[in-house]
Amino acid sequence: MTSIFDENGKNIPCTVIEAGPCLVTQVRTKEVDGYEAIQLGFDDKKTVNKAAEGHAKKAGTVAKRKVVEFKGYSEDYKLGDSVTVEHFKEGEFVDIAGTSKGKGFQGVVKRHGFGGVGQATHGQHNRLRAPGSIGAASYPARVFKGMKMAGRMGGERVKVENLKVLKVVADKNLLVVKGCVPGSKNSYVIISK
């Protein structure tokens, strides 16, 4: 993340995303596939298997590391066309999906926002971040499914909606959006209108 200043001098937190050029690697039609969509590929692969190489050869390009399909596309694109950041306009709102940062195995205080046993009072000298009671005694004699407990946190798909496009830098294929996007630096995200 970074920040930019608007015309009034207000500091706005934003994220800079390299958004293109993406190549059309496949065009799905109602007659052949049963639905309409386009498949976009981004970032060349270094090592390629034969299946990915053959799929990319149809579009006249090399295999791409990230391939995503967008359904219900209204614009006409042909195989091998390039989709650039000029597809977006300043001031419009976009949805961005990605994989959140993995945080590993975390306790209930960090994972679910628990306050700890007794909110750190009543003589709990070594149980400040414990979950407390997790169930009843001999009946039901089990822990109910969905109980908030410690476990792995992060590393899942997250979609952030309605982020405003602040700036489009067409010559460098950069998109500046207001706010934060899921994932770590240099991770892949999917931008949709």
Wavefront OBJ file of the C-alpha trace (Angstrom):
o trace
v 0.000 0.000 0.000
v 0.933 3.602 -0.463
v -0.860 6.929 -0.344
v -1.503 9.837 -2.685
v -2.836 13.357 -2.193
v -6.016 14.538 -3.887
v -6.658 18.054 -5.227
v -7.766 19.234 -1.747
v -4.552 18.015 -0.111
v -6.201 15.049 1.621
v -4.013 11.957 2.047
v -5.747 8.880 0.545
v -4.486 5.318 1.236
v -4.288 3.313 -1.975
v -2.864 0.220 -3.637
v -0.983 0.115 -6.946
v -1.772 -2.918 -9.136
v -0.093 -3.997 -12.367
v -3.159 -4.831 -14.464
v -2.088 -6.079 -17.826
v -1.566 -6.568 -20.598
v -3.733 -9.691 -20.420
v -4.085 -11.865 -23.508
v -7.310 -13.554 -24.566
v -6.351 -17.244 -24.468
v -9.817 -18.651 -25.194
v -13.246 -17.387 -26.273
v -16.148 -19.547 -25.098
v -19.378 -19.387 -27.107
v -22.944 -20.527 -26.505
v -22.850 -22.915 -29.464
v -19.671 -24.785 -28.495
v -19.418 -24.484 -24.703
v -22.991 -23.705 -23.655
v -22.155 -20.285 -22.195
v -20.371 -17.093 -23.186
v -17.085 -16.104 -21.565
v -13.528 -15.068 -22.302
v -10.395 -16.486 -20.751
v -7.569 -14.070 -19.952
v -3.957 -15.016 -19.269
v -1.337 -12.954 -17.444
v 2.404 -13.376 -16.725
v 4.439 -15.849 -18.813
v 5.345 -19.245 -17.362
v 8.982 -20.319 -17.269
v 8.411 -24.085 -17.287
v 5.450 -25.361 -19.275
v 3.803 -28.760 -19.641
v 2.490 -29.937 -23.012
v -1.187 -29.282 -22.198
v -0.605 -25.641 -21.253
v 1.727 -25.171 -24.210
v -0.892 -26.478 -26.661
v -3.638 -24.338 -25.124
v -1.507 -21.191 -25.429
v -0.365 -22.030 -28.968
v -3.964 -21.651 -30.221
v -3.872 -18.004 -29.106
v -0.422 -17.522 -30.649
v 1.340 -16.879 -27.347
v 3.321 -18.649 -24.629
v 1.649 -20.289 -21.617
v 0.478 -17.951 -18.886
v 0.969 -18.362 -15.148
v -2.464 -17.002 -14.179
v -5.499 -17.838 -16.332
v -8.957 -16.562 -15.336
v -12.338 -16.826 -17.031
v -14.862 -13.974 -17.082
v -18.469 -14.893 -17.890
v -21.044 -12.739 -19.627
v -18.658 -10.479 -21.497
v -20.455 -7.904 -23.633
v -17.471 -6.683 -25.650
v -16.214 -8.601 -28.675
v -12.724 -10.007 -28.215
v -10.940 -12.434 -30.497
v -8.363 -15.076 -29.686
v -4.968 -13.442 -29.080
v -6.333 -9.920 -28.409
v -4.787 -7.879 -25.627
v -6.799 -6.402 -22.752
v -4.998 -3.494 -21.106
v -5.566 -1.268 -18.109
v -7.360 1.214 -20.394
v -10.406 -1.032 -19.911
v -10.905 0.799 -16.576
v -11.747 4.469 -16.093
v -10.945 6.831 -13.243
v -13.760 7.231 -10.746
v -15.476 3.884 -11.386
v -15.772 1.135 -8.781
v -14.247 -2.345 -9.084
v -14.296 -5.620 -7.118
v -10.971 -7.276 -6.321
v -10.599 -10.930 -5.276
v -7.440 -12.661 -4.089
v -5.953 -15.031 -1.529
v -5.416 -13.457 1.881
v -2.121 -13.685 3.734
v -1.682 -16.987 5.570
v -1.109 -16.454 9.301
v -0.647 -20.089 10.353
v -2.094 -21.644 13.506
v -3.528 -18.881 15.707
v -5.280 -18.780 19.043
v -8.824 -17.610 19.718
v -7.837 -14.058 20.681
v -6.246 -13.298 17.310
v -8.481 -15.554 15.193
v -11.920 -14.708 16.637
v -11.330 -11.642 18.821
v -11.890 -13.314 22.194
v -11.030 -11.217 25.259
v -9.385 -14.029 27.180
v -10.675 -15.717 30.329
v -12.258 -13.171 32.637
v -10.889 -10.238 30.629
v -7.514 -10.641 32.428
v -8.984 -10.324 35.949
v -10.044 -12.560 38.849
v -6.666 -14.114 39.437
v -6.171 -15.807 36.058
v -2.406 -15.586 36.291
v -1.560 -17.854 33.338
v -4.798 -18.238 31.344
v -5.260 -14.785 29.861
v -5.605 -15.871 26.197
v -7.443 -19.165 26.735
v -10.846 -19.846 25.151
v -12.617 -20.854 28.364
v -15.317 -23.514 28.426
v -16.083 -25.219 25.099
v -19.041 -27.417 25.996
v -21.192 -29.150 28.591
v -20.382 -32.248 30.647
v -21.837 -35.746 30.139
v -24.604 -34.427 27.912
v -24.097 -33.786 24.996
v -20.621 -35.235 25.695
v -19.132 -33.629 22.588
v -18.154 -30.264 21.195
v -20.680 -28.774 18.760
v -19.605 -28.232 15.163
v -18.643 -24.673 14.321
v -17.339 -23.878 17.819
v -14.908 -20.979 17.647
v -11.552 -22.475 18.567
v -7.885 -22.055 17.702
v -6.813 -23.108 14.201
v -5.335 -22.065 10.895
v -6.067 -18.505 9.890
v -5.805 -16.752 6.534
v -4.831 -18.232 3.187
v -8.406 -18.183 1.871
v -10.172 -16.376 -0.972
v -11.311 -12.875 -0.062
v -13.280 -10.451 -2.241
v -13.242 -6.716 -1.541
v -16.072 -4.888 -3.280
v -16.547 -1.300 -4.478
v -12.979 -0.005 -4.483
v -12.728 3.315 -6.300
v -10.251 3.622 -9.183
v -8.201 6.719 -8.394
v -5.763 6.704 -11.296
v -5.042 4.755 -14.482
v -1.438 4.861 -15.725
v -1.825 3.440 -19.235
v 1.816 3.509 -20.373
v 2.951 1.336 -17.410
v -0.299 -0.704 -17.087
v -0.823 0.428 -13.497
v -4.137 0.770 -11.705
v -4.343 2.781 -8.471
v -7.331 1.849 -6.286
v -8.464 3.376 -3.006
v -7.948 1.135 0.037
v -6.324 -2.250 0.466
v -6.592 -5.460 -1.527
v -6.243 -9.053 -0.252
v -2.904 -10.859 -0.464
v 0.752 -10.146 0.010
v 3.047 -8.189 -2.297
v 3.457 -9.642 -5.798
v 0.416 -11.915 -5.408
v -2.228 -12.308 -8.114
v -5.632 -10.663 -7.839
v -8.736 -10.717 -10.055
v -10.230 -7.318 -10.914
v -13.819 -7.145 -12.134
v -16.269 -4.344 -12.776
l 1 2 3 4 5 6 7 8 9 10 11 12 13 14 15 16 17 18 19 20 21 22 23 24 25 26 27 28 29 30 31 32 33 34 35 36 37 38 39 40 41 42 43 44 45 46 47 48 49 50 51 52 53 54 55 56 57 58 59 60 61 62 63 64 65 66 67 68 69 70 71 72 73 74 75 76 77 78 79 80 81 82 83 84 85 86 87 88 89 90 91 92 93 94 95 96 97 98 99 100 101 102 103 104 105 106 107 108 109 110 111 112 113 114 115 116 117 118 119 120 121 122 123 124 125 126 127 128 129 130 131 132 133 134 135 136 137 138 139 140 141 142 143 144 145 146 147 148 149 150 151 152 153 154 155 156 157 158 159 160 161 162 163 164 165 166 167 168 169 170 171 172 173 174 175 176 177 178 179 180 181 182 183 184 185 186 187 188 189 190 191 192 193
